[in-house]
Amino acid sequence: MKIPAAEFKAKCLKLMDEVQETGEEIVITKRGRPIARLLPYADAVRPVHGYLAGTVHFQGDVIAPIGEAWNAGS
């Protein structure tokens, strides 16, 4: 839906309620040109892929041998 800025100013609270109820975007225009969008609020959902990126920190060399003999089977 497109609406002129003057009409948006007059009906602002009603239009916010409408966007919340319907989920429909409203484009606000000034002199016929789009200047803003009114969108329903949505919580940002972090994607599962890469969620823990940057949270693991290695201390020392994790690839070099540890210098102790061990048996993986025991």
C-alpha positions in Angstrom: 0.0 0.0 0.0 1.3 3.5 -0.8 0.2 6.5 1.2 1.2 10.2 1.0 3.2 11.6 3.9 0.4 14.1 4.9 -2.1 11.2 5.1 0.4 9.1 7.1 0.9 12.0 9.5 -2.9 12.2 10.1 -3.4 8.5 10.5 -0.1 7.4 11.9 -1.3 5.3 14.9 -4.1 3.7 13.0 -1.7 2.7 10.2 0.8 1.2 12.7 -2.0 -0.9 14.2 -3.0 -2.0 10.6 0.5 -3.0 9.8 0.8 -5.0 13.0 -2.5 -6.8 12.3 -2.1 -7.5 8.6 1.7 -7.7 8.2 1.4 -5.6 5.1 4.1 -3.0 4.3 3.1 0.6 3.8 5.2 2.8 1.5 5.1 6.5 2.5 5.5 8.9 -0.4 6.3 12.6 -0.7 5.4 14.4 -3.9 4.7 10.9 -5.4 8.2 9.5 -4.6 8.7 6.8 -2.0 10.6 8.1 1.1 10.0 5.5 3.8 8.5 2.1 4.5 6.5 1.0 7.5 7.0 -2.7 8.2 5.8 -5.0 10.9 8.4 -5.6 13.6 10.1 -9.0 13.6 12.7 -10.3 16.0 16.0 -11.0 14.3 16.6 -14.7 14.1 20.2 -15.8 14.0 20.8 -18.6 11.5 21.9 -21.9 12.9 24.8 -22.2 10.5 27.7 -20.1 11.9 25.8 -19.4 15.2 28.9 -20.1 17.3 31.5 -18.6 14.9 34.2 -16.8 16.7 33.5 -18.3 20.1 36.2 -21.0 20.3 39.7 -19.8 21.2 42.7 -22.2 21.1 45.5 -21.9 23.6 48.8 -23.1 22.3 49.5 -25.5 19.4 46.6 -27.9 19.0 48.2 -29.8 16.1 51.7 -30.7 17.5 52.2 -34.0 19.3 51.7 -33.8 23.1 54.9 -35.8 23.9 53.1 -38.5 25.8 52.3 -42.0 24.7 48.6 -42.9 24.8 46.3 -45.6 23.5 43.1 -44.5 21.9 41.5 -47.9 22.7 41.7 -47.7 26.5 
